[in-house]
Amino acid sequence: MLIKTLQTKLEKAIKCLGASSCTFYLRDPYWTNDFQLIAMSGVNFEEPMHGFLSPDCTRKVVVEGAKEIFSNNTPHDSRLREPQLANISLNKEKQELFGDFVKREKVRSSARLISVDCNDQKDAVLFVNYSRPESFDDSMQSKIHKLFSELCANLPSIQRELHERDEKWLSIATRMSLLSGYDLNVADHEETYFWGHSPVARVLYAAVLPLSE
């Protein structure tokens, strides 16, 4: 229920802040070096948003660097951009699908806030995005700080809910992979280009591989 509450807060926030979209990431309770997107609002292309942070350039944009970034010119801010694919033989509309979040969603300005726990570990990230230039004056920064504080108010409880939500499917995927007899260490398979190299990717890859044979 708490995760649904976060979604509702983001839906209200984009109206209150005049933003085009908001996204909220949380450190995964199982693989604590990874983050999951657990709530978003206003995102036009939701399909690329699901799952863990991959590749590394995406992780860099989401969780590395300063705890606070207020950028009024995101398209030219290297802290918030991923490398762009070149020489794609597609029309302009379809090319945008292969761009990073900033390109796909036509972002002009962005705020990124990172929460750190008592052990100095990053545990939550909020993005507030605008499809128009936003100067982020003191009043706007204060509103965004307030939103972030509200989202992070019950992080331990949200982590527990996320743990319980994922426990069942993760257990099933692990059993499937063990029954299939496949080694979870699939780093040598070329398919890991799509699946990534995280533990959860290896579990899921090993679980579904027999289904495709």
N, C-alpha and C positions, 0 to 999 in steps of 0.2 A: 504493500500500500504506500510506503514511503516513496518508492520510485515513481509511482503514479503522481504523487504529490509534487515531486520535482518537475515532472512534465507540465503539470498545471501551472506551476510558478513560472516556468519559462514562457509558456503561452501568454500569460499576463504581462510578463516582463517586456516582451518585444513591443507591446502596445504602449506600455508606460514609458519605455526608453526611446520609442520611435525607431527601434532597430529593425533590420530586415531578418535577422536570424540569431539564435542563441544555441550553443552546444555546451554540454556539461559532461566531463569525463571523470571517472573514478578509478583509483588503483584497484586492480583485480585482487580479490581475496585469496585466490589460489596461486597465481603467478604474480608475485608482488612487484616484479619489474615491468609488468605490462599494465596498460590502462584500457578500460572499456568506456565507450560512449554509452551512457545510460539514459540520457534525455536530450532531446533537441526540438526546436520549434522554428518554423519559417524556412527550413531547408528545402530547396526545390528538388535537388537530386539526392534522395536519401540512400539509394542502393550502395554507393561506394563508402558510406559512413559506418557500416556495421563491422563488427569484429575488432581484433586487436590492432594496435598501431603498427602498420607495416606499409612500406619499407621504412628503413632507418630515417630517411629524410622527412617522413611524416611524423615520426616520433620526435625529431628535432624541433619541428614547428610547434608541436603540442606541449611538450614537457621540458624542453631544455631552455637554458638562458634565464633571463631576469624573471623575478616573481611577478612583476607587473609590466605590461606593455600597453601603452595607449598610442596607437598609430593612426594618424590622420591621412596617410597615403600608403595604405597596405600593398597595393600592386607593386610599389617600388621599395618595399621594406623587406630586406633579405631575411630578417628574423622570422617572418611569417609566410615565406614563400618556399615552395618545393621546386626542384629542377623541372623545367618544362620539356616535354618530348618534342623533338624536332623532326621535320620532314615526314609528317603524317599525311598521306594522300587522301584526305577527306575534306568535305566542305566545311565551312566555318562553323556551322551549327553543330556538326558532329565532332569537330575538333575540340570543342569546349568540354565534351564529356571525358576527354583524355587529359584535361588540365587538372591542376590542383584545386583545392576548395575555393580559393580566391578567384580563380578564373571561372570555374563552373557556376559559382553563385554571384559573380559580378560584384565582388566586395570592393568597396572603396576605402573604408576605414574599419579598424578593429580594435577591440580591447581584449587582452588576455591576462587573466589572473590565476595564480597558482597558490594553492594552500599547502602548507607544510606542517607535519605533525610534530609532537614533542621530541621525536628522535631525528628531526630534521629531514624526514622523508617526504617527498611530494605525494600527496594523497588525493588531490582533486584539482581540476582545471576548468575554468569557465571562459568561453569566447562569447563576446557580444559583437556582432557584425552589422555594418551599415552599407547599403548600396548607394549611398551618397556620402560626400565628404562630411566628417564629423570632427569638430575641434577638441572635444573632450575637455570642456572647461571644468572648473572645480565642482560645480553643481552636478554635472553629468558623472564625473568620476565618483562623487559621493553616492549617487544613486546606484551605480554599478557595484561599488564596494558593499552597499547595503544588501543588494541582491545576492552577492556571493556569500556574505555572512549568513544569510537565511538558508541558502542551499547547503552550506557546510555545517549547519547547526547540529545535525544528528548523524554525522558521518559514521560513527561506530555502528549505529542501528541500521543504516543503509547498507554498510558493508555486510552485516549479518544477513540482511534480506537478500542481497546479491549472492552471497554464499549459498543460502538455502535454495534460491532460484536455480542456480547452475549445478547444484550437487547432483541432481537426478540425471540430467542429460550427460554430464561428464562421466558419471559412473557407468552409464549405458555404453558410451563411446569407448571407454577403457575396456569394458568386457568384450565388446565387439572386436576390438583390435587384438586382444589376447586370444580369443577364439579363432580368429583368422590366421594366427600363427605368424603374422608379419612383425618384423622388428620395428619398434617405434623410431629408431634412429635412421630416418630416411633421408638424411642430409645429402646423400649422393644421387638421389633421384632428381631428374631434371624438372619434375613436376613441382618441386619445392619453390620454383620461381613464383608460382601462383600461391602456394600454401604457406610459404614463409618457413622460418626455422625455429619458431617458438615451440615449447613443449605441447601446448594445446593444438597447434597446427599438426604436429607429428601424430598426436593421438587421433585427431579427426581424419587425417590422411590415411593412416593405417586402417581405420574403421570403415571408410567408404571404398577403399581400393578394391576389395574383393567384389563389391557390387558392380564394378565396371568391367570385370573380367568374364 
